[in-house]
C-alpha cells in the first residue's frame, strides 16, 4: 500500500493553492446543515481541511447569519498548511476552532463530543488509497453515526463518478493527441504497478492497439492513434489524473505560462453554459512551446495589467503542445522536468479515486451506517431530494470533448446525509422517497434490507 505523501501534500504550491479552491462549494452543505440543526451553537467537524478554504467560507457564512459554532478539524499527522493556520485564526471571530491530528478511519476515537455536522471533501479516494481500500471506506461509514448527534448531518463532496454497471466494465477509448498518448505511456504503468487499485483480474488487462497491432502501454508510440480497451474505471482514472497533472504543470510554471485558476479572473466567461472562457495567465522563464507557437500565443493574447488574456480554446491547445514536449523531456531524463513529474506522481499519481456514483455512494453510506453500533438503530440518508447536487465543470468538459473521442463527464457531486432514527417512520419514509430518483431498484432493495435485518 502506498505511503501517504505528507511532505508533498504540505507544499504551499499544493495545499495552500492547488487544493485550496472552491471554498464556497466545499462549505455549501456545511452551511445548509448549520441552518437545519437544532443546536444554537452547533459542533462542526471537518475531515481533511487542507488549506482551509472551507473553514474561511464557513466563517463568512456564519457571520452573515449571525451564528456561531465550535469547529473541530481533523488533519493527517505532519501535513502543515499556512493557509489553514490563517483560516483558523479568522474563524475565531465566529466561534472556537481546534485542530486534531489523525486519520479519517480513526474518527471514532478522535472526536470526543458528538458532532452536529461532519463534513469532508474528496475523502474517499485517500481512505481507499492509504487506509485499507474499500474495507477502510466502509469502516469509516460505520463510524460516522457513532460520532453524530441525533438529527445531525454528514456533508460530502467528491468527483462525479462515471455511470456504468461496474468500474470493471470494459470499454474502448481512442486517443490521438500526443500529450495524452505520452501521459498514457508514463502514467498507466506507474499507477498499475505502484497504486492501490481494484484492477487485478484477468479481464482488467489494458489492451492497446496501434496500426491494428497490440503493443504494451509502456511502449505505445506518441505519433500514432491508439485504440485502448480497458475497464471504464481505469480510463476514468487516466482522464482525472491527466487533468490534475495538467493543473500541477501549470502551477509549477514549468510549461512557460501560469493561468489564473482561482478568483474573479478565473471566471471570465464568454459562454458559461458551454464552458467557453478567456484564460488569464502570466509567463515564466520556462519555454516548452516551439518559437512559432509562442509567438502565435502572444499575438492573439491581450495585455491585461500584469498578465495576459486569451481565448481558452487557444490556451488549451498551446498547453497540450507544451505538455507533449515537457513529457518527452521527462522520458529523456531531464532533471528539472523529472522533478515536476516526480513531485506530482508521489503526491497523486498512485491514488485511486474509488469512484462511487451517486447511486452507489448513497447506498453504501446507508447500508454501512445502518450497521453501526449504538443504543438506537440509525441510518444516514439524504432527507430531501435537493440534498443531492451535481455541479458540472463546464470548462474542463469542453476541453475533454475537444481532445478525446470518448470523454467522461467532469463534475462534482455533493450529498447531504441526515442522521435518521430508523424508528422514525415519517422522516425515514421521506428520505427513501427523496433518493428514489437517484438510486436504482436493486440498491433501494439493499437499503431496505439493511433497515430491516430481521426480514
C-alpha angles and dihedrals in degrees: 000000000000117000115243106259097228095164093051092043090054099053110120091230088062112027099033095039120013096037095036102075134106093038093159091052092046090051096042097093092038089059092046089051093051089052090055104042119097096224116103090213106027125203109233123192121196119192114209102004092183110183093353100254093138091044091055093045092048091051090054092048093049091049090052090051095045089239135135132205144181109240126200118190124199116200133170114262114266095017106123130183130183089199091057092049090054091046091053090051092051092047090061088079091069103029147318126310131190131179121221124192118223146087127287092240088061094053092117090065097038101054111066100172120060112258124227090199132021115190132186137166125205090345104137097067091056093047088049094047099043107013109058107294118254091343089061092049093049092047090054090051090053091050097051097077090050092064099036120094117233108281091018128139140234111207114197132181127181146144114299110257129231115259108238137124087248140000085236094059106124117235135170120238129180125217125187105151109105094223091053092046092051091047091051089051094051103034106039098061090044093051096044094047102039107022131089103245141142098236100105103113124104090247090056094069115133108233116193123189126190119177086355092299122116111239131179110260090235090060103040116133118247092211097059130068111256126211108204125193113191143124110303090232091057092050088049087055090052092051095046094045091049089056093048091048092048089054090047092051090048094051093046091060089227094125094057098254135061119205123212102249101174137045131026098320090058090064101052093137125192089179114357095188093058094039094245114146145148114258119219114209146164126218128238135197094261116091125187094155117099110253092251092051093048090050090051092049092052091045093057095040125092123222109245110182108288093352143042133248127211140165108282094230091057091046092051091050091051090047092055092049092050092043092053090054091044093053090047088056090050090055091047090057100254104173099214095046091043090055091055092047095045092049091055093042092052092049103039113353095089097043123109118214090212090212116215118184116227087260092052095042095051091044095048094048092047096046097045096039088054087060093059118120117243146123091269129033111248138168137202113233136144105264096203136031091241089059085079113074136174118197111193121216097220097178094054092042090053090051093048092050090054095047105035133056090209108031119179119220116269116209145117123255121207125191128182110204120199121213100235129186106233089218090062096088095179097056092037090052091051091050094050089049090050094056096042091093092052105036123066123235093257092054092043086056090052090052092047091050091050090052092048105038092161092063 
